[in-house]
Amino acid sequence: MRQLKIGTSSVRGVVGEALTPALVVNFASAFGTWCDGGPVVIGRDTRGSSAMLRAAVTAGLLATGCEVIDLGVCSTPLVAFAVRELGAEGGLSITGSHNDAAWNALKFVGSGGALLNTAKGEELLDIYHTSDFRLATWDRVGPVTGDGQVVARYLEHLLAALDVTAIRQRQPKVVVDFCNGAVGAVARRFLEALGCSLTALNEEPSGTFAHPPAPSAANMAPLAEEVRRSGADLGAAINVDGDRLGFATGAGLALSEEYGLPLAAMARLRRRPGPVVTNYSTSGMVDAVAQAAGQRVVRTVVGENHVVDRGVAVGAVLAGEGNGGVAVLPTSTTFDGLLTLGVVLEELAVSGGTLQALVDRIPPRSMRKRGLGCPPNVAYRVLEALRVRYAELNPDGSDGVRVTWPDAWLHVRASNTEPLLRIIAEATTPARCQTVFVEALDAAEREMGTP
């Protein structure tokens, strides 16, 4: 299976197999052309391949006459902020995000500081596929510059969105696992400004990840144990490019990444009422939180670009997914793990309680997830079979197949980021969840020919 995923806001693949320097130069040339040769901000995560891809990206952008504003090793939210702050035409973040170290990716950011939406992404892909690049003459090749003040302005921007005084009075004790990614230095400055006492795990930006990068409960066992041992208020695991966040309670319980959005919604809706946007695969826990605050949840297609774009369109105050990614609108137009951590710390300070007390206010649900390795052509055959199987329940086909019952739901779709078929089921009880999940999994495996 050739492991390359091309979407409207990113291109992702295994380095040296599908994601090659030549391909990256062409995508960067297409993006520079789409930006009409204007300034482009770039940043990269700590993976060993990111420096190589940075060279390819820079070459492609300079060849189209762009000024390249290189922020070096930094988070994707910082790249997005810099695009808005500096008035750049776009941004390009070189990061494999939650994927393992063999993978890397290019994330394309528009002039508004958000990942490209479908319409803009299709424009970019048209340029790439036709190779109709805006190549500069020898005397118009762009320069490479930097900006030494943008980090300080980014931190000021985050702090301005929070009740800093309340958090400082609480003096939270936090443990953060950085997974040897790009966020450690900025996060330390952020938490110190909030008056937090920080215990850092895997802070060295080496790119040799201490564990799989995704901030899931399965990857947070050492973090949770350190939180329990140290008596910290909470633990947080931040994705290597800073866009996703997972939590652990003071008692050392690693929470599912599904808790990130409802916890952030609890804090955000107290301060600023409004709609919350999420995708079809995200837990119904966020619906319960929004309903308690008298607000509505709008659901859309999976993907940060889709939920943020819909969030902006409906005037939402929060847009996020069940993977720990949350955008606090309009402060940020990308998923930002530091800002998510900040709003949860604010809620702890204002409520005077514990993270577990906040979790206890969220009606629990039972969820099962599974990713099946599956080529795209086979995935769509499986989805069609499932549509037929659940036809009497009128499944929603907006993004794969989504089936709803009074006490449960099922969502099966092809992954945007990996060659996988994702199967997710949720119900009010574990037994009901297991029944829905196993039935769908068995049907998918039979269609794939898996014994």
N, C-alpha and C positions, 0 to 999 in steps of 0.2 A: 504494500500500500504506500503510495507516494504521499508523504505527510506534509501537505501544504494546504492551508486554509486561507482563502482570499475572501474577505468580506468588504462591505462598503466603508468601514472605518478602520480596518486593519488587515495586514497580511502576516501570517504566522506559520512557522514550520520548523522542522528539524534542521539545524545548521549543518551545512556541508552535504546534505542530501537533497532537500527541496529548497531551503532558504539559502541561496548562494549570493556572493558579492555582486555578480552580474545582474541577478534579479533585483537586488536591493538598489543598485545604481539606477536601473530603469524605473523602479517605483518612485525613487527620490526625484528623478528627472520629471516624471509625470506630475508629482506633487508640486515641484517648483514651477512647472508650466501652469498647473491649476491655480497657483498663487500669483501668477502673472509676473514672476520674477521679483516679487516683493520680499521683505524680511521674513525669515522663518526661524523660530526658536527650536533648538534640538536639545535633548537630554538623553541619558542612558542609565540603565541599571548596572549592577555589578557583575553580571555574568561574564565569563571569560570571552565569549563571542561578541559582546557588545562594543568593545573598542574597535574590533575589525569592522563591524557593521556601521559604526560611527564614521569610519573613513569612507565607506561606500556611499553612505547617505550624504556626507559633506560633498563628495565629488559630484554626485548627481544634482544637488541643489546649486552648487557654485556654477555648474555648467549651464544652468538656465538663468543665470544672472542674479540669483538670490543672495542677499546678505544672510549669512548663517550666524545666528546668535547662539553660541554653544555654552550651555550651562554645565557641561560635564556630567558627572554622576549625580543624578537627582531624581526625584519622584515624578511620576506622570502628572499629579495635581499641580506641582510647581511649574512644569512646562506649560500647562493650560493657563495657570495664573499669569505667567510671564507673557503669554500671547496677548492676553487682554491688557495687561499693565503697560506693555511696551508698544502696543498698537501694531503688532506684527500681523502679517497676512495669514499665518498658520503656524502650526507646531508639529513636531515629529518626535515621539517618544520611542526610544529603542528599548524594548523590554519584553521578556517572555512572561511577565506577570505571574500567574499561578502555575504555569507549566514547569516541568522539571528542567534541569540545566541544559539538556540537549536542545531544547526549543528556544527560539527567540522570535521577536515580532517587531513590526513597525505599527505604531498607533498614530493615526492622522487626526490632528486637531484643527478646527476651523478658526476663523478670525474672532469668533465670539467666545473662544475658550472651551468649546465642547467638542467631543468626537464628531466626526462628520456624520450627518444624518443620511438617510437612504438616497435622497435626490443628489446631494453633493458628492456622496461616495460613488454614485453611478457616473457622475461627470468625470471623476478621477479615474475610474476604471476604463472609461471610454478612451481617455488620453493614453493610458497605459497600453491598452490592447492595440491601439492604432499606431503607437510609437510616434505620435505627432507632438514631439517635444519642442519647447521653445528654447533652442540652443543659442547661447550668447556668443558674440564674436570675441576674439582674443582680448580686446580692450574693454569688454563689458562683463567679464567674469567676476562674480561677486566676491566680497571679502568675508573673512571669518572674524567675528568679534565676540565679546562677552558682556556680562553685566554683573558687576560685583555687589550691587545693592539690592538685587531683586529678591534675594532670600529674606533680607530684613523687612522688605515691604510685604512679602508674602506672610510672614509671621504677624506683622501688624494687622493685616487683613483678617487673619484667623481670629486673633484676639479681640478685634472689634466686634465680632459676631457673638461673643460669649460674655456671660456675667463673670468677669475675671475676679471681681472683688469677692463674690460668694465662694468661688473655687479656692481662692487663696485663704479665706477664713477656714475652710474645711481642711486645708493642707493634706490632700489625698496622698496616700502611699500606694504607688503603682509599680507593677512589674510588667515590662514590655519585652516581647521577643521580636527582634528585627530580622531574624533569619538571614543575617549577613547581607542584607539588601541595601537599598539606596537611601533609606530614610533616617538612619540613626542620628546623625549629627543635627539635622533640622528638628527632629522630634525631641531631642534632649533640650535644645534651646526653647522649644515650645512649652514643654512640661515645666521647665524651670521658671519660665515667665508666669505660669499658672500657680506657682508655689507648691508643686508636687515634689515628693520624694521618690526618685526613680531608681529602680533596680533594673539594669539592662541585661538582657540575654542575647547572645549572638549579635552583638552590636558592630563588630568589625566588618567593614564593607568589602569582604574578601571575594564574594561571589561563590565561595564554596559553601553551599547551603547546609546548615546543621540538620535539616530535615526537609521533607517536601514543602514547597513554598506556600501552598494554599492554607489560609488561616482557618482550618476546619478543626473540629473537636478532636479528631483522630491524631492531628499533628501537634496538639497543645498539651500533651501529658506532662512534659518537663516544666512548661510554664505554669500549669495548674498546681503542680507539686510545690514549686517555688513560692507561689502566692500563698498557699496554705502554710508552708513552713515559716514564711517571713511575716505573716499577719498583715499582708497588704489589703487595701480596700478592694482592689480588682487587678486582674491581669488582662493584657491585650496582646494579641499577635497581629502584626502588621505585615501585609503582603510586601514582597521585595520592591515593588514600584509604588507602594504607598496608597494604593487605591482601595484595598479591602481590609477589613478588620474583623477579628474574632475576639470573644471575651471569655474570661474565667472568673468565677465568683471568689469571694474571700475565703470560702470554705474549701477551695481547690476543685471546684466543679467546672470542667471545660464545657462551655455552652455550644450548641450547634450554631453554625454561621447564620442560620435563619433568625437568630435573636437580634442580630445587629440592627435590622430595619425597624422592628417594633420598639426596641429600646430607644433608638434615635427618634422615632415618631412620638413616643411618650414625652420626650423632652421638647421636641420642636413644636408640637401642637399645644403644649402649655404656654409657650411664648407667642406663637403666631399661628392662629387657626387657618386652615386651608386644606385643599385636597392633597392626597398622597398618591403617587404613581408608582406602580410596580409591574412585574411581569406575570405571565400566566403560571409560572412554576414556583412562585414564592408562597410561603406559608400563609394560611389564613389568620395567623396570630396578628398580623398588622391590621387586618380588617377589624378585629376585636378592639385593638387600641384606638383606631380611628373612630369607630362607632361610639366608644366611651367618651370621646372628646367631641362628638356631634359632627364628625367630618366624614368624607367619603373616600373610598379607594378606587382609583381608575387602573385597570389592567391593560397591558399591551404586550407586544412581541418581546421575547427575551433579547437582551443586549443593552449595554449601558447607553449607546447612542439612541436606541429606541425609547427607553424609559425617560431619559433626560429631555429628549426632543418633545415627547408627549407632555412631560411635566411643565416645560416652558409654555407649551401651547395652551394648557388648561389653567395656568396660574398656580401650579402646585407649590407647596412649601417644602416638599421633600420628594425625592425620586430615588428608588433603590431596588435592589434585588436580594434574593435569599442567599447570595454568596458572600455577604458581608460588605458589599459595595453600596455606599449611600452618598447622594449629592444633596447638600443643604441649599435649596434654592431660595433666593437668587444669589446668595453669597458665593456659591460655587456652582459651576456648570459641569463639573466632573465628579466622579466618585473620589472622596478624599478621606482616607483613614484617620488622619490627625484631627480634622474637623469633627468627624463622627465621635472620636474619643473625647473631644472637648465638650460636645453637647451632652454626652452621657455623664461625664464628670460634673457638669453643671447641674444636671438633674439630681445626682447624688447630693451635691451641696445644698440645693434648694429644698429637697425633700428631707434631708437629714438622716436618711436611711442607708441601707446597704444595697449592693447590686442584686443580691438574692431577693430583697424585698421588692425591688422593681420587677424582677422576673416573676415573682409570685402574683403580681397584679395582671399578668398576661395569661389568659386561658390556655392551657396546654393543648397541643395537638400531637398526633403521632404521624411521623413521616418516614418514608423509605425512599432511598435514591440508589440508582445503579447506572453506570455507564458501560455500554456494550461496544467493544471495538467493531466498527462496521463501516465499510466503504460507502460513500454517498449514494451510489446507484442502488445498493442493496437497502440502505436506510429508507429511501423513499418507497421502495416496494413494501417494506414492513409497515410503514405508515399507512399506505393504502389498504393493506390487509386489516389493520386495526380500525380504520374508518368503517370498513364493511362490518367488522365484528360488532362494533358499538353503534351501528346505524340507528337502531331504535331509540337511542338516547340522544340523538341529534348532536353529535360531537362538534365542538368548535374547531375549525380547520385553519384559524388565523395563523397559528404557529405550530405546525405538527398536528397532533390530535389531542384535544383536551375534552375529557368526559367528566360530567358533574352529577353527583347524587346528593340527596339531602344531607347525608352525613359524611361525604367523602368526595375527593376528586382525583383524577389521574391525568398526567400530562406526559406524552411521549413525543420527542422531537429530535431532529438531527442537531448536534452541537455546532455552534458557530466557530469554536476555537480548536476543536480536536476531531479526529475521525471517529466519532462516537455517536451512538444512539443513546439519548438520555431518557431514563424512565423514572418518573417521580410520582409517588402517591401519598396522599395525606387523608387522615380520617380522625374522627373524634375519639376512637379507641384503637389501641394497638392491634387487636384481633381483626377489626374491620380493615385497617390499613394493610395488614399482611395479606388478607384475602384479595384485595384489589390489586396490590403490587404483584403478587405471585401469578395471578391470572394473566396480567399483561406481560410479565416477563416470560412466562411459558409460551404465550402466543408469539411473542417477538422472536424467541429463540427457535421455535418451530419454523417460522417463516424464513429465518436466516439459514436454516439447515444445521443449527447447532444441537448436538445431542444433549 
